[in-house]
Amino acid sequence: MKLLIIEDEQGLRESIEKYFTEAGVLCESCSNLAGAISKTSMYQYDCILLDIGLPDGEGFTLLEHLKANGKNEGVLIISARNSLDNKIKGLNLGADDYLIKPFHLAELKARIDAIYRRKYFNTTNLLNYDLISVDLLGHEVTVNGINILLTRKEYDMLLYFIANKGKVISKNAIAEHLWGDEIDLVDSFDFIYTHIKNIRKKIMEAAHKDYIKAVYGVGYKFL
């Protein structure tokens, strides 16, 4: 999962980022509306954690920006504002959930995970695709009844492929999804070939079937 944290309170922002990073989530963060609009314009995220009280504007403006640009990231609003009007406004503008501060980080993660599962897999805990079964809570993958061991990046790449099954995905999109905005510093996509080679080998050994098709000059398609 790739998460964008938009929170102006530095201590809280850093605590959230540390908690999710330790759980294996790819995190990026910013502290104001301008930074949030810039990041969401340039990059794609699975989920966005949005504080609506930002120093340079309302977080609601970002929801309007996402909607106007056809973006479909899952959004969880976090706010100290407990009014019904704010909750209704946020949800009507496209937010998926609304959590009042203060909150426990474990509950925050559970809500983000739930948004991610509903948004991309329309399921609760178990994702099934042909001979592939993924336990989204246990992060376990079974292929043709056989458990296979994937690294964190391989697991995230497999979920990304399944979420975009049948679509041609560019190498740049794959890299950005797995490494975030740090990918701008990379001058080669060799690491993508390595991960795909490993995933392909592990799945084919169990399923005797190749799900990943290379599209020359563009990227890959998961069939």
C-alpha positions, -999 to +999 in steps of 0.1 A: +000+000+000+011+035-008-001+061+018+000+099+017-002+116+051-014+152+051-010+166+087+004+200+098+012+189+134+048+176+131+048+153+161+016+135+150+026+133+114+059+117+123+043+093+147+018+082+121+045+078+094+067+058+117+039+035+127+028+027+092+063+024+079+071-002+105+040-020+094+055-022+059+035+006+043+051+030+018+045+064+033+049+100+020+038+131+039+033+168+037+022+195+061+000+218+040-026+221+013-002+233-014+021+203-009-009+179-009-022+193-042+013+191-057+019+155-046-015+142-057-012+159-091+022+142-097+017+108-080-009+081-074-017+068-040-038+040-026-050+059+004-047+095+017-049+105+054-062+140+054-064+166+081-090+192+071-075+220+092-043+229+073-023+262+077-029+274+041-064+262+035-091+236+042-085+199+035-119+199+018-102+218-011-081+187-017-112+165-020-126+189-046-092+187-064-092+149-064-128+148-077-122+174-104-092+155-117-108+120-117-085+107-089-099+077-070-076+074-040-093+062-008-095+091+017-097+090+055-102+124+071-087+130+105-099+161+124-104+176+159-137+189+145-165+168+157-195+186+141-219+166+120-218+193+093-180+187+087-185+149+086-213+152+061-194+177+040-163+155+039-182+123+030-202+141+003-170+154-013-158+118-016-140+109+016-144+073+026-143+077+064-139+103+091-120+098+124-120+123+153-087+132+171-073+120+193-073+084+182-053+052+186-029+044+159-041+008+158-076+020+150-063+044+124-045+016+106-075-007+108-096+020+091-070+026+064-067-011+058-105-014+055-107+014+030-079-002+010-096-036+009-130-021-001-117+003-026-095-020-046-106-056-039-143-053-028-136-079-001-129-081+036-098-102+042-094-128+015-086-120-022-091-147-048-080-145-084-080-177-105-055-200-087-041-172-065-054-165-030-042-137-008-048-132+029-048-094+031-046-094+069-019-121+073-001-111+041+001-147+030-001-159-006-013-193-017-011-204-054-029-236-064-031-246-028+006-241-022+019-213+001+046-192-016+069-168+001+071-133-013+092-103-002+074-072+009+080-055-025+070-087-044+038-089-023+029-052-030+037-057-067+014-087-069-015-068-052-009-039-076-011-062-106-043-079-093-059-046-086-051-036-122-057-069-139-062-067-176-047-033-178-013-024-193+008-009-165+039+011-174+072+004-157+072+040-144+038+034-127+050+002-111+082+019-098+063+049-085+038+027-067+065+007-050+091+034-042+070+066-041+085+100-051+120+086-044+118+070-078+127+104-093+163+096-082+164+063-101+179+061-136+172+024-143+142+001-140+163-030-136+150-037-101+115-041-117+127-068-140+142-086-110+110-085-089+088-095-118+112-124-126+110-136-090+072-133-088+068-151-121+091-180-110+074-185-077+039-184-091+047-206-121+063-233-099+030-236-080+004-229-108+023-240-139+008-208-154+023-174-163+000-145-154+024-117-163+027-106-199+053-081-211+040-055-234+070-044-255+081-008-250+053-001-225+052-023-195+033-053-182-002-068-181-016-092-155-039-118-171 
